[in-house]
């Protein structure tokens, strides 16, 4: 009997392996997670054979795209509010769960005294300060809170340059379009960013903890339920947690 089963399955094995190897899901990912996600999806593919296509952007923009029918299987947000709104309006398969807490940093390629912390932003030599758009990017929203907590917002409001997402903020900083910016700690810890400018972590008591959540979208639940659930589970695995920790995230 075992021999006959083996003979039956043998011709199907290449087909099954090809199916796994060719499997793919599309994940909408907040820009602050880009560098960590590239590592995570590579390890996930090695472990599962499933390819993960990523689309990066601000959480607000990605959330809107999902509501408008974008074929994203999962949403990895920079906060809990956007994925929670998807769940409440029936665009997500379950409530979001926190996978990590993000941190803000000051980052510059200019010669600035970052030991001053947030107060350096008030220096007369600083003309432009980049932050993510607080309307669609949670890191921008928390940057505004940090500025207000430091008593600096009114003083520097005219200097603020808003990036659509953290990725655009990083471009402004690296290109020297601004003297300094407030970005994600996960960015400055990325291997590609080593040696590029200087950074200092912002006072974490000056803004709310940046809890970041993920959900399987309704599209993913309807079209790729097994694959989407598998990758969501992987985001909370020890392997993924090690990557998040390496990129400066605080683990829940």
C-alpha positions as CSV (number, residue, x, y, z in Angstrom):
1,X,0.0,0.0,0.0
2,X,2.8,2.5,0.9
3,X,4.6,1.7,-2.3
4,X,1.5,2.3,-4.3
5,X,0.9,5.7,-2.6
6,X,4.5,6.7,-3.2
7,X,4.1,5.8,-6.9
8,X,1.0,7.9,-7.0
9,X,2.5,10.9,-5.2
10,X,5.9,10.9,-7.0
11,X,4.6,12.3,-10.3
12,X,2.8,15.1,-8.3
13,X,5.8,16.1,-6.2
14,X,7.4,18.4,-8.8
15,X,4.0,20.1,-9.3
16,X,3.6,20.6,-5.6
17,X,7.1,22.0,-5.2
18,X,6.6,24.3,-8.2
19,X,3.3,25.5,-6.7
20,X,5.0,26.4,-3.4
21,X,8.0,28.0,-5.1
22,X,5.8,30.1,-7.3
23,X,3.5,31.3,-4.5
24,X,3.4,35.0,-3.9
25,X,1.6,37.5,-1.7
26,X,1.6,41.3,-1.8
27,X,2.1,43.2,1.4
28,X,1.5,46.9,2.0
29,X,4.2,48.1,4.4
30,X,4.8,51.4,6.3
31,X,8.0,53.1,5.1
32,X,9.7,52.9,8.5
33,X,9.7,49.1,8.3
34,X,11.3,48.9,4.8
35,X,14.8,47.8,5.8
36,X,13.7,45.3,8.5
37,X,11.0,44.0,6.1
38,X,13.5,43.3,3.3
39,X,15.4,41.0,5.7
40,X,12.3,39.4,7.1
41,X,10.8,38.6,3.7
42,X,14.1,37.1,2.5
43,X,14.2,34.8,5.5
44,X,10.5,33.9,5.1
45,X,11.0,33.0,1.5
46,X,14.0,30.8,2.4
47,X,11.9,29.1,5.1
48,X,8.7,28.7,3.2
49,X,9.3,29.1,-0.5
50,X,6.7,31.9,-0.6
51,X,7.7,35.1,-2.3
52,X,6.6,38.4,-0.7
53,X,6.1,41.4,-2.9
54,X,6.2,44.6,-0.9
55,X,4.7,48.0,-1.6
56,X,6.1,50.8,0.7
57,X,4.4,54.1,1.6
58,X,2.8,56.1,4.4
59,X,0.4,54.2,6.5
60,X,-2.4,56.6,5.7
61,X,-2.0,56.3,2.0
62,X,-1.7,52.5,2.0
63,X,-4.8,52.3,4.2
64,X,-6.8,54.4,1.7
65,X,-5.6,52.3,-1.2
66,X,-6.8,49.1,0.6
67,X,-10.2,50.7,1.2
68,X,-10.3,51.6,-2.5
69,X,-9.7,47.9,-3.5
70,X,-5.9,47.7,-3.8
71,X,-5.0,44.0,-4.0
72,X,-2.8,43.9,-0.9
73,X,-3.0,40.6,1.1
74,X,-1.6,42.2,4.3
75,X,-1.1,45.6,5.8
76,X,1.9,46.2,8.0
77,X,1.2,49.6,9.5
78,X,3.2,52.2,11.5
79,X,0.5,52.4,14.0
80,X,-2.6,50.7,15.3
81,X,-5.2,53.2,14.2
82,X,-5.1,52.7,10.5
83,X,-5.3,48.9,10.6
84,X,-8.0,49.1,13.3
85,X,-10.0,51.3,11.0
86,X,-9.8,48.7,8.3
87,X,-11.1,46.1,10.7
88,X,-13.9,48.3,11.9
89,X,-15.1,49.0,8.3
90,X,-14.8,45.4,7.2
91,X,-11.6,45.7,5.1
92,X,-9.5,43.5,7.4
93,X,-10.0,39.9,8.5
94,X,-9.2,40.4,12.2
95,X,-8.2,43.0,14.7
96,X,-4.6,44.3,14.4
97,X,-2.0,43.0,16.8
98,X,1.1,44.9,17.8
99,X,4.3,43.5,16.3
100,X,6.7,46.2,17.4
101,X,7.1,49.7,18.9
102,X,9.0,52.2,16.9
103,X,11.3,55.1,18.1
104,X,12.0,58.5,16.8
105,X,15.5,59.9,16.2
106,X,17.1,63.1,15.1
107,X,19.2,62.6,12.0
108,X,21.5,65.0,10.1
109,X,24.4,65.0,7.6
110,X,25.3,68.5,8.8
111,X,27.7,69.4,11.6
112,X,25.2,69.9,14.4
113,X,25.4,69.4,18.1
114,X,22.9,66.6,18.6
115,X,23.8,66.5,22.3
116,X,21.3,69.3,22.7
117,X,18.6,66.9,21.8
118,X,15.4,68.4,20.4
119,X,16.6,71.9,21.4
120,X,19.1,71.8,18.5
121,X,16.1,72.4,16.2
122,X,15.8,75.9,17.5
123,X,19.3,76.9,16.3
124,X,19.4,79.8,13.9
125,X,21.6,77.9,11.5
126,X,18.8,75.4,10.8
127,X,16.6,76.6,8.0
128,X,14.7,73.4,7.1
129,X,13.6,70.4,9.3
130,X,12.1,67.3,7.7
131,X,9.3,65.3,9.3
132,X,6.7,62.9,7.8
133,X,3.3,64.4,7.0
134,X,1.4,63.9,10.3
135,X,-1.9,63.5,8.4
136,X,-0.9,60.2,6.9
137,X,2.3,59.1,8.6
138,X,2.2,58.1,12.3
139,X,5.9,59.0,12.8
140,X,5.1,62.5,11.6
141,X,2.2,62.7,14.0
142,X,4.5,61.7,16.9
143,X,7.2,64.1,15.7
144,X,4.8,66.9,16.1
145,X,3.9,65.8,19.6
146,X,7.6,65.7,20.5
147,X,8.1,69.2,19.1
148,X,5.2,70.5,21.1
149,X,6.3,68.7,24.3
150,X,9.7,70.3,23.9
151,X,8.1,73.7,23.5
152,X,9.5,74.1,20.0
153,X,6.6,73.6,17.6
154,X,5.6,77.3,17.3
155,X,9.3,78.3,17.0
156,X,10.1,75.9,14.2
157,X,6.8,75.5,12.4
158,X,7.9,77.7,9.5
159,X,11.0,75.5,9.1
160,X,9.1,72.2,8.7
161,X,9.3,70.3,5.4
162,X,6.8,67.5,5.2
163,X,7.7,64.2,3.5
164,X,4.8,62.0,2.3
165,X,6.4,59.2,4.3
166,X,9.5,58.4,6.3
167,X,11.2,57.3,3.1
168,X,10.9,60.8,1.7
169,X,12.1,62.4,4.9
170,X,15.2,60.2,4.6
171,X,15.8,61.4,1.1
172,X,15.6,65.0,2.2
173,X,18.2,64.3,4.9
174,X,20.6,62.3,2.8
175,X,20.4,64.7,-0.2
176,X,21.1,67.7,2.1
177,X,17.8,69.3,1.2
178,X,17.3,69.9,4.9
179,X,19.7,70.4,7.7
180,X,18.1,67.8,10.0
181,X,15.1,65.6,10.2
182,X,13.1,63.5,12.6
183,X,12.9,59.9,11.4
184,X,12.6,56.3,12.5
185,X,15.4,54.6,14.5
186,X,15.0,51.5,12.3
187,X,16.3,53.6,9.3
188,X,19.5,54.8,10.9
189,X,20.3,51.3,12.1
190,X,20.0,49.8,8.6
191,X,23.4,48.5,7.2
192,X,22.9,50.7,4.1
193,X,22.8,53.8,6.3
194,X,25.9,53.2,8.4
195,X,28.3,56.1,8.3
196,X,25.8,58.4,6.7
197,X,25.5,61.4,9.0
198,X,24.9,61.3,12.8
199,X,21.8,60.6,14.8
200,X,20.4,60.8,18.3
201,X,17.4,59.1,19.8
202,X,14.6,61.5,20.7
203,X,13.3,61.6,24.3
204,X,10.8,58.8,24.3
205,X,8.7,60.5,27.0
206,X,8.0,63.4,24.6
207,X,5.7,61.3,22.4
208,X,3.3,58.4,22.6
209,X,4.6,54.9,22.2
210,X,4.5,54.1,18.5
211,X,2.7,50.7,18.5
212,X,2.7,49.2,15.1
213,X,0.1,46.6,14.0
214,X,-0.5,44.2,11.1
215,X,-3.6,42.6,9.6
216,X,-4.7,40.4,6.8
217,X,-6.9,42.4,4.5
218,X,-10.3,41.2,3.3
219,X,-8.7,40.8,-0.2
220,X,-6.0,38.5,1.4
221,X,-8.6,36.5,3.3
222,X,-10.7,36.0,0.2
223,X,-7.9,35.3,-2.3
224,X,-4.8,34.0,-0.4
225,X,-6.0,33.1,3.0
226,X,-3.4,30.3,3.7
227,X,-0.4,32.3,2.5
228,X,-1.5,35.5,4.1
229,X,-2.1,33.9,7.5
230,X,1.3,32.1,7.2
231,X,3.2,35.4,6.7
232,X,1.2,37.2,9.4
233,X,2.2,34.4,11.9
234,X,5.8,34.7,10.7
235,X,5.8,38.4,11.6
236,X,5.3,37.4,15.3
237,X,7.8,34.5,15.2
238,X,11.1,34.6,17.1
239,X,13.0,34.9,13.8
240,X,11.1,38.0,12.8
241,X,11.3,39.4,16.4
242,X,15.1,39.1,16.3
243,X,15.1,41.2,13.1
244,X,12.9,43.9,14.5
245,X,15.1,44.1,17.6
246,X,18.2,44.4,15.5
247,X,16.6,47.4,13.8
248,X,15.9,49.2,17.0
249,X,12.3,48.3,17.6
250,X,11.0,47.6,21.1
251,X,9.2,44.2,21.2
252,X,5.8,43.8,22.7
